[in-house]
Amino acid sequence: MYFGNRRTRTRNFCISIGLFFCIIYIIRVNHTGLYIVKYPGDQQNRNFDEYLMKYENNYWTKTDTKKILFWTPFFNSWVWLDDAVKALKTCPVSCSVTNDRATLEDSDAVLFHANDLWKHKGFFATIHNVDVEMPYTRSPNQIWAVLSWEPLMYMWGTIKPHVFNWTIMYRRESTIYNPFTSYYKMSDEELNQQPKAKETTNYFKQKSKFATTLVSNCKDQARRYRIIKELQKYIDLDYFGYCSGNINCPAGVPASECGHKHLKHYKFYLAFENSYCRDYVSEKFWNAVDRRQIPVIAATKYNTELLPPKSYLNVFDFPNIKALAEQMIEIGQNETLFNSYFDWMQSYKVDSTSSYCRMCKELHANRPAQSYADMEGWLQDDVCYKSTPWSLVSEFLDRLMFDLGF
C-alpha cells in the first residue's frame, strides 16, 4: 500500500512539474513574441584568430601522393570513401584515401566527420557526451581535419582543445571553405571569355504551379513551420514532406528525386533553414536555383552576402508575411519580373571541385602549421546555438503548442 501511494505521489509530482513548465513556456512565448517572425540578429565578429594557435615550426614534407585516412564513417556509412575515390580521379594533385586504421602512422592527414565523433545523438547526447575511439598516436607532420555540413545544433558533444588542425565546413572562415554550392561569380576576364547568349531562357513559361516546400524535420530552432502556416493564409502553397501530412513521394524515392520530378513545376520554393547559423545556406536554396525557382528564405544579412543579387525573396526584407505574399503574387503574375530573378546567372559559373580535391590541394600546399586552441569557442561564435536539454524541450513544446493551435 505504501509503495502504491509512493508511485502515485511520484506520478502526480512529475505531471505537476510538466504542467508547470508548459505554463511557464506558454507565458514565455507570449511575452517574447515568438509567434511573430523575428529577425535573429547579425553576427558581428569577423576575426577568428583568437580561437587558433599558429606555430613557427612546420613539419610538412613534399610527396607526390598525400595519404588521407578516413577515421569515421559519414552518418554511419562509408559511402563517402567511395565518393572521395571517384572525386580524386579528376583532381590536379594526387591523394590516396583509405579507412584502414593500420595506416595511421603513415597518413599525411586523418579526416573525421563531425556528426560521427560521438556515440550518441539527440537529447541523450546533450546530457551524456561519449566520444568515439580516437587515434592512439599523432605525428607532428600529420593533419587532423574535421568535416561538417551540419549546423551547430547537431554538434552533439564537446570538442577538446588542440584536437583538430583544420576545419572543412560551410563557414567562410573555415580552413577549407566548403559551401553547399558550386556557383561563383566570374571575374571580368572570365566574363569577357564567355560566348554571348543566343537567347534568354523564359523560365516563367516552364512553370505551371505557384509555390511549394518540402519539410521533413518538424521541430527546429527557426520555427519555420509558423512562417509556412502564415503564408498559407495568403498564397496557393503545396506543402510536402513528413511534417505536412501530405507526402507525395512514393515509398523509397529519395527526396532529391521527388523534388526533381514534382517540385520543378513551381515558381517559388520555400527554402527555410532549420536554424539561423552563420553561413548556413544549404542545398534547399541551391536545389531551388537549379530547378529555376525563386527561393523564399528567412536569412540574416550576413548570410545573404553569400547569395547572388536579386535571386531570392527574404522574409526579413518585408514588414510582415502578408507583404511578402503580395510580392510573390505580383512576381508570379509578371513574366518579365519573374525571369529577372535569374539574370545573375549570366555572370556566375559552376566550379565542380569537390571538397576532397580541395583538401588534397591544401595538403600539397605547405600551409602554416596551426591547431584550434578553442574549437568550442569557434563553433559557438554564432547566431544559433548548440542543442541543450532545455532547447530541445523548448522546440518540442513549441511544436506541440503549434499542433494544438496555439
N, C-alpha and C positions, 0 to 999 in steps of 0.2 A: 504493500500500500504506500509505504514511504517513497519507494523508488518511482512508483507511478506518479505520485504528486510531484516529485522532483523533475521527472521528464516533462510533465505538464507545465511546471513553472519555467523550465528552461525553454520550452517551445514558445510559450507566451512572451517570455523576455526577448527572444530572437525576433518574433513578429513585431513586438513593440519597437525594438531598435530599428528594424527595417522600415516600419511606417514613419518613425521619427526622421530617418534620413531622407525618405521620399518627400516628406513635408518640407524639410529644410531645402532640399533640392528644388522643389517647385517654387518656393519663396525666392531662392537664389536666382532661378531662371527669370521670374517675373520682374525682379529688381535690377537685373543686369541687361535686360533687353535681348536675351539670347535668341528669342524668336525672330528678331529683326536681323537682317543681313548686316553684319558689322564689319568694317574694314579692320583686319587684324593688326595693322601697323607695319612699318617697313623696317627692314634690317639696316642698322646704321653702320656696323663695323665692316670695314673692307680690308683690314690689315690683320692677318692671322699669324704673323711671325712669332707672337708670344707663345703659341702652342707648339712651336717647332724648336728643335735643337739642331744646329748645323755644326759640322765638325771640320777641322782643318785637314786631318788625315783622310785619305781616300784609298781604299784597298782594291779599287776597280782594276781589272785586268782585261786586256784585249783578247778576245777569242772569236773565231769565225762563227761559231754557233753558241748562243746562250741557252742554258738549260733551265726550264721552269718546272717546278714541282707543284702540282695541284694538291694541296693538303686536304682540303674539304671538298665535299660534293657541292652541287648547286641546287638548293632546295631538295636535298636528299637524292639527287640524281647526278650521275657522271656524264650526262649528255654534253655538258659544257666542254669536257675534254675533247670529244669528237668535233664539236664546233670549232675549237681552237686549232685542231689539226687541219681542218679544211681552210680556215681563215688564213693561217700562216703560210699556206702554199703560194699565195699571191703577194705576200709581204716582201718588200725590197731587201729586208735584212733577215738573217736566219736565226730561228729559235726552235728548240725541240720541247715537247711537253710530255709529261707523264704523271701518273698518280702513284707510282711505285715509291713508297717511303724509304726503301733501301738506298735510293739515290740521293737522300737528303744532303749528305756532306759534299757531294759533287755538284749540287744545284747552284746556279747563279741567283735564282730567285725562288721564293716559296709564295704561292698565291692562295689566299683564303677568301671564301665568300662570307660576308658579314653575317647573313642570316643563319649560317650553319656553324657559327662559333660557339653556340650554346646548345645544350642538350634539350632545353625546354623552351616552348613558345607560349605566347598568350599570357593570360592572367597569372598562371602559376609561375611563369618566368620572372614576373615582377617582384615576387616575394621569395623566390628560391633560385638564385643565379648559379648555374653549374656550367663551367666551361667544358668544351670538348678537349680531348687529349691534344696537347701542343707538341711541337718538335722538342726533342731532348737536348739538342745542341744547335749552335749557330756560329758560323764562321764570320769573321769581320767583313769579308767581301760579299756577303750574302744579303740580298734584299728581301724583306718580308713585306708583301703588299696585300692590302685588303680591298676587295671589290664589292660594290653595292649599287643597286638601282632602287633600293627601298628607302622610303622616307624615315625620318628619325624615330617615329613611334614604333617601328619594327626592329630597332636596335635593342633587343630584349635585355641583354646583360651589360656588364661594365667592361670596358677595355682598359687594361692596365697601362701605365706609362711606359714609354720606350719599347713597346712590343713591335709596332709597325713603323717601317721607314717610309712607305708610300701609301697613298690613297688613290683609288681608281673609282671615281664617283661622278655623279651628275653636278656636283657643286663646282663652281668656276675656279675656286682656289685649291682644288684637289691637285695632288702631284701630277696625275694624268687626268685631264678633264675628259669625262666620258658621258656626254649628253645622250638623250634619247633619240636625237635626230641626226641625220646626215646632211641636212641643209646648212649651207653657209653663204654669206654674202660675198659675191665675187669682187675682186679688185678691179680698178679701172682698166688695167691691162687685160684681164680675163674678159671683161665686158666687151672690149674692142675686138677681141678674137671670136666672139660669138656670132654665128650667122644670123642675119636678120630674119625675124619670124615672118613666115609667109602669110599667115592669117591667125588672128586671135581666136582662141577656142571659146565657144559660147557654152559655158558650164551651166548656165541657167536653164537651157533647153534640155539638159540631161537629167534634170530633177523634176520628179512628179509629186513629191510629198514635201511637207513643211519642216518639221523638227522632230528629232528623236534623241534618245540617250539609252545607254545600256549600263546598268549598275548592278554589281553582284556583291559588293561589300556594304552591308546595310547599316553598320554603325561606324562612324568616323569622326575625327576631330573637327572637320569642317562643317558638319551637319548639313551636307549638300542636299539631303532629302527635303529639307524645308524650303530651299530655293526652288527645287523642282516642283514641289506642290504649289507654291505661289505662282510660278509661271504657268502651270496648268489652268489657272483661272482665266488666262488671257489669250493663250495660243493653242493651236492644234498640235499636241505633243504625243507621240507614240513612245511609251516608256517600256523598255525591255530589261531583262535580267532578273536574277533571283529576287531582288528587293521589290520589284514591281508587281510580282504575281502574274506577269504576262510574259512568260518565257517562250519566245518564238523560235528558238533554235532546237533542232532535233537532238535527241539524246546522243551524246558522244561527239557532237560537232563543236570544235573549238570556237570560242567567242570571236577570234580573229576572222575565221571563215564565215561565221554568221554575219559579222559586220560587213564583210566584203559583199556578200550576197544580198543582205537585207537592208543594210543601213545606207548604202551608197546612193539611194534614190532620194534622200532627204537633202534639203537646202542647208539646214542648220543641225549641228550636233552639240549637245550639252557636254562639254569636256571638263566637268568639275572634278578637281582632285580631292583626295580624301583628307588632305591637310594643306596648310599654307607654308610648307617647309621651303627654306631658301633654295632657289634654283630648281625646285622640283616641278618640271613641266614634262609630264610623262607621255607615253605613247598615245594616250587619249587624244591629246591635241594633234599630234603629228599624223596619226591614222586618219583623223578627220580631214586634215590637209590633203593627204594622199587620196582621199575619196572626193576631193574638190568640194568640201563642205566648209561653211563658215563656222569655226569653233566658237562656242559661247563659254566663257571662262569666268572664274572668280579668283583673280590673282592680284598679288601686290605689285606695286610699281617696280620694285626690284626684280621680280620675276619676268615682268613684261619686257624688260630690257633684252631678254633672250629671244623675243618673238619678232617675226617680220612685221614692218609697219603696216597698219590697216589690213590686217589679216584675220582679225577676230573682233568679238564684242565682249567687253568686260563688265560684269555685274557692277563693279565698284566705280565705273565711269558714269553711272546713272543715279538719279536721286532715289529711285525706288524700282521695284521689279516691274511695275506696270509700264514705266517709261522704257525699260529695256524691251519689253514685249512689243510696245508700239514701234520701236525702231526695227525690231526683227520683222514685223509685218510690213513696214514700209520697204525694207530691203527685199523681202521675199516677193513683193509685187512689182519690183523695178528691175528689169533685165540688165540695164546698164550699170546700175548701182551694185547689184549682186556680183556681176563679173569683175567690177573694180576691186573687189576684195582678193583677187588673185593676180593683180598687176605686179605685185612684189616678186612673183616667180620669174619674171624676166631678168632680174638682177641677182638671183640666187642659183646655186648649183649644189649637186649632191656629191659628198665625199664618202665613198664606200669603205674607208679604212676602218677595220674592226678594232675593238678595244684590245684584243690580243696582239694585234700588229702594233698598236700604239705603245703597248708595254714593251714589246720586243725592241722597238726603235729606241726607247729610253734606256733599256739595258745596254744597248750598244753605244749610247751617247756619252758615257762617263759623266754623269750628273754629280754635283757636290754631295757628299755624304750627309745624311740627316736622319732624324727619328722624331716621332711625335711624343714630346715630353708630356703633353696633356691632351690625349686623344679625346677624352670625355668632354673636356672644355671646348675643344674644337667642334665636336659634334653638336653640343648643346648651345653653341653661339648661334642661335637661330630664332625665328619667329615661332615655329612649332615646338613641341616638347616631347620628351620621351614618355612612354607609357608608364603609368604607376597604377597601383591598385585603385586609387581614387579616380584617376582619369578614366580608367576602363569602366568602373561602376557608373561614373558620370555619363559616359557615352551610352551605356546600356539603358540608364534611366531616361535619358533624353529621347532615345529611340522608342522606349516603351510609352512615354508620355505622348509622343508623336502618333504612335499607332492607336492610342486611346483617344486621340482627337484634341490633345492639348497643344 
